[in-house]
């Protein structure tokens, strides 16, 4: 049984283990900010349990998804803010 899968972060493939959260996949890819605040400050995972929304990114075309709460699926597409 294969326990890894490929996800795509900003169009780049990344192999992650089954059960990896989208936030962890971003961290593995070296991405620590997913978007910017209204004042222009980079934002990324803070609470790790879905309360703060700081880790939000676009997943499979759906904006503002909490990456800390979503488990990676094969061929999942995770997109951060274009400026990140």
Secondary structure, DSSP 8 states (H G I E B T S, - for coil): ---EEEEEETTEEEEEETT-BHHHHHHHTT----EE-TTS-EE--SSSSSSS-TTEEEETTEEEEEGGG-B--TT-EEE--TT-
